[in-house]
Amino acid sequence: MKVYNTATRKEEEFKPTKKGEVGMYVCGPTVYGPGHIGHARTYTAFDIIRRYLEYKDFKVNYVVNITDVHDDMIKEAGKQGITIFALADKNIELFMKDLKELGIKEPTKMPRVTQHIKEIIYMVERLQEKGVAYETDDGVYFAIEKFSDYGKLGNVKVKKSVTGTRVETDKYDKENPMDFALWKKSKEGEPSWPSPWGAGRPGWHIECSAMSTKYLGTQFDIHGGAVDLVFPHHENEIAQSEACFGKKPFVKYWLHAGFLNVRGEKMSKSLGNFITIPELLEKFDPKAFRYFISTLHYRSRIDFNDEAIAQASKNLEKWNNTIQELLSAQGSGFEKEIGALVANARKSFISAMDDDFNLPNAWAALYDFQSKLNSLLAQGSVSKKAAKIALGFLEELNSIFGFFSFEKKSGIAVPKDVLELVKKREDARAKKNFAESDRLRDLIKEKGYLVADTAQGQKISKA
Ligand SMILES: [Zn+2]
């Protein structure tokens, strides 16, 4: 198995530190508001990677941090007139709900920064002892000139002229590499914690070094995030962790997910193409979104638009139709043929995924499988046993993708308008609007159909 490592800019053989286990860390959200669909893309892409590693029988320890103290948190909490803790609680609840609806499996651990101040202070003290950090009147800073590898990950040249200049804000660009804040002394009205440097709060970058170490050790396998985190955030994580613990490399493989554009342009509030995750979930089927993301390479820049989601939705429906046909197969043949098709498809799928999770190639193999399978099904004599072989493979894939539906639909033909009412009723029930749900049940009955609520969802029958 090979993965593309941003640190070396090439594909490398994937060999985790501990046999059969993978330690994986992905930078999580700053919870000052709802996430946007760029985040949805990143977390979906890494969820697929995590699940594929699990499919390959690795035990994955997957850590995603939550940034609950940050410049943006303080600003937004001030605007809303609440504490950063109340703001964080509200948005973490929303984030967890979003993850679930997007079909993302909950990470093994989701540590919050404000619960790891002790670990952060410990690291800053060590960095100061080692002479790579210095205290000023407003905080503690990391001296980038003291870390000779600084700039390697982001391909950034540190000019002599900029060493010693420092930056208080957490965000800055490649053109201006600067000494960055590890600890910020508190200003009037800001949340703060006691420390050897007086009351203050952590800078942004140190949290990921401290929490990844706590949960995955001083060296671990995969560190991921969106590509815009390469510099300065990930560069700074390397500097902090390697300078503090002296183990190189701190991360074996750096994986970065590409950008997501919306309708051909970079998403921005001023262009009016900014979409939050709640807005995405309101307007689109989350399974179609996941399908769309799953067919693209995690490193590629992708374009989100209505047509792409509509196409994904159509393709997903085709798979689900194939599954329905398999579920009702009652012929007497094709076991050998389907067995061979599955074996071939599985082999091609794994070989594509083993090559830096190449999903476009993996899907090429799956579409080929689907088309051959459909032509066998069209002949009407696929046996139950043969169908089971194909279904087993699709269930296997679903442990990674999670969007196929294996529930057998009722055999009766239900008119489209009734199906629409049933769908509306499902939404009403999901929102616990039972009055609306009862009203829809009556409407459906007027049209000659009955609905029953079962553990597998609504069952429709003729009245
Ligand atoms: Zn991070």
Residues whose N, C-alpha, C, O or C-beta is under 5 A from the ligand:
A	BS01	ZN	C27 C208
